[in-house]
Amino acid sequence: MEPTTHILLVEDDCEISSLVSRFLRSNDFRVSTAGDGREMTCALKDSRIDLVVLDLMLPGENGLSLCRKLKASTDLPIIILTAKTEEIDRIVGLELGADDYLGKPFSVRELMARIRAVLRRVSSPAGGADERLRTPLRFAGWTLDPAVRTLSNPEGARVSLTGAEFELLFVFCQRPHRALSRDQLLDLTQSRAAAPYERSIDILVSRLRQKIERDPRDPMLIQTIRSSGYLFAPEVVAA
């Protein structure tokens, strides 16, 4: 990881903030900290931030509201921190566009692994020499360009995707007409095994359907396969 990678940790627990900051800095990350939404806003104005680690339980404006505002105004990847009992808040955070989550208490090594995984996902998947990973892909009139990580609708307009949404759609485009389980999709997109009651893939699929399906309630592109997972139905061709 490049030493210039700058993480903003928004956490009001001073002990957790200090522990995480020290560990990340010892692993060549640059770290800024904020204890609430006001300090987060100041840090974002003062520095170029690459990723935000955002606790949901904050004084004043809560993490869900801050996550919503961040996703409305920036493309910054977000990892949310939640107590293990806050399943609803965790799900809402993912629906708002957070790229991953980690339940408290957590291992700082696990957090670092999640940070690195998210940063890999939001960087171009075309970092290797395989030209196939750089080729724009077309499906049902849509164009997905992995080289610049953009999605264009049939009219040519850009459609905004989070890093996690892009990665999932890219995986679907690489494997059309195949039933893929939730565990497979989680491994292919986030390089980790599913936790019990893992719902992040379902949430990402729901968000993608809202953006690319003509009728998200009756999806034709991303189809649910009962007891299996999901299948990407359209033909996919190189643009």
N, C-alpha and C positions, 0 to 999 in steps of 0.2 A: 504494500500500500504506500502511495506517495506521501511523504511527510507533510505536504501542503494540504492534504485532505482535512477539511475543517468541519468539525461536528459541533452543533449547538445542542447542549443538554439543558432541557427545561424541566427542572426538578426542584421542589421546595424543601426536600429533606436534605439538610446540609451534609449529613453523614454519607448518604447514598451519592450525592453529587460529588463530594470530595473523593470517595472511593473510585467511582467510575472515571472521573476526570484523570486521576493519577494513573489508573491502569491504561486508559486509552493513550495518554501522552507517552507512557513508557513503551507503547507499541507504535510510535511515530505518527499519531494523529495530532492535529491541532484541535484544541477543545476550548470552547467558550461556554459559560454557564449562565442560566437565568432562573430566577426563582418564581416568576409569574409572567403573565402575558405582557405587561408593560416592559419588563426587562427583556423579554424575547423580542419585542418589536424594536427596541433600541439596538439590540445585538444584530438583528437582520439589517438595519439601516447602516450600521457602522462597519460591517464585515461581509465578505463573500462567504456564504455558508454552503456546504455541499450536502448536508443531511441534518435533519432535526430529530432528536430523541425527545419525545414529548410525554410527560406524565399526565394522566387524565385528571388526577385529584390535585388541583392547584388552588391556592387562595385567590379570591376574586374570580375572574373569568376562567371557567373550567377548560380542560384540555380538549373536549369535544368541540366547543365553540372556537377555540384557537385553531384546531385542525381544519375546521370548515373554512375559516378565514384564510389560512395558509394555502389550501388547495384552490380557493377562488382567485388568489392573487399571484401564486407562484407555481413553479413546477418542482419545488423541492421535495425529495423523498422524505417520508416521515415514518419513524418507528414509534408506536405508542407503547407506553408502560402502563399496565393495569394490575390491580389486585386480582388474584385468581377467582374471587367471587363476583367480579364485575363483568360477567359474560355479556350482558346486554350492551354495556358501554363499549366493550371490545368490538362487538359486532357492528355497532353504530359507527365506531371509529373506522373500521374497514370499509363500511358503506360510504363514508365521507371521502375516502380516497387514501387512507393510510396504507403504506406499502407492506407493513408487517407489524406484529405486536409481540410483546413479551410480558408474561405474567410475573408479578412479584410474589415471593422473593425470587431473584434470578441470579445466575452466575454472570460475572463480568466477562468471562470468556465466551459464554453463549451470546451475550449482547454484542461483543465484538464480531463474532461469527455472523450474526444477523446483519450488522452494519456492513460488513464486507460483501455479504450476499446481495443486499439491496443495491449497493454501489455497483456491483458487477452487472446487475440487471438493468440499471439505468444508463450504464455506459453502452456503447454500440456493441451488439452481438457480432459485429463484423470485424472484431479485432484480429482474427486469425487470417490465414491466407486463403481460406475456402471462399471462392467467389460466390458460391451459392448462398452464403449468408449475407451477401451484399445486394442480391438481386431483388428488386421490387416484386411483390406478389399481388396478383389480382384475384378477387373472388366476388361474384355477384355484383360487379361494377365497382367495388371498393378496391383501393390500392394501399397496400401496406409496404412501406419502404424501410427495411431494417437498417440500411446504411445511415439514415438520418432520423430513424425512429419516429416516422410520421404515418398517420392514417388519413386518407382522403376519401370522401364519399363519392358516389357516382356522378355528382355535379362538379367534383373537383375541389370542394371546400375541405379544409383541414378540420379534423375532429380530434379534440384533445383527449389524450389517454394518460393515465398515471403509468409509472414504470411497471407496476405489477400487472395492470391491464394490458399494456403492450406486450409484455413477456408471455402472458397467457394466450393472447391472440396469435402471436408469432408461433408458439408451440402448436396451436390448432392448425395454422396454415401449413406447417411442415408435416402434419400428420392427418390430412383430411380422410374422411370415410372410415376412421378407426375409432372404436369404442375405447375411451381412455378413462381409467378409474380416477377417483379423486386423489388417491395416494400417488398414482403415476404423475398426475398433473402437478401435484405439490412438489414431487421430487424433480420433475423436469423444469419447473419454473423457479423454485426456491431452494433446491438442493437440500431438502430436509424431509424427514418422515412426518406423517400426520400425527398430531396429538389426539388423545381421546376427544370425541365430539368436535373435531376440526371442521370449521365451516368457512374458512377463508376462500377456498376454491368456489364454493357455492355463491358466496357474496361477489366474487370477481366475475363469475359467469353472469349473475344478475345485472351487474353494472355494465358489462359488455353488451348484453342484450338490449339494455336501454339505449345504447348508442348506435347499434348496427342493425337491429331487427326492425322490420316494418311494424310489427305488432309484438312487443316483448311478451305479451300474455300468451301468444301463440307462436313461439319461436320456430323459424324454419332453418336458420343458419346453424345455431348451436342447439342441438337437440339433446334432450335428457334420455339416457338409456337406463331404464329401470333396473336397479340392483347392480348396475355397472359403472355409470358415471355419465360422460358426455361424448357426443360425436359431432364433429364439424362436417356439415353436410354438403356445402357447395364445392364445385370444382375450383381448384386453385392452380393458377398458371403463372409462369414468369411473365412479368410485364415487359 
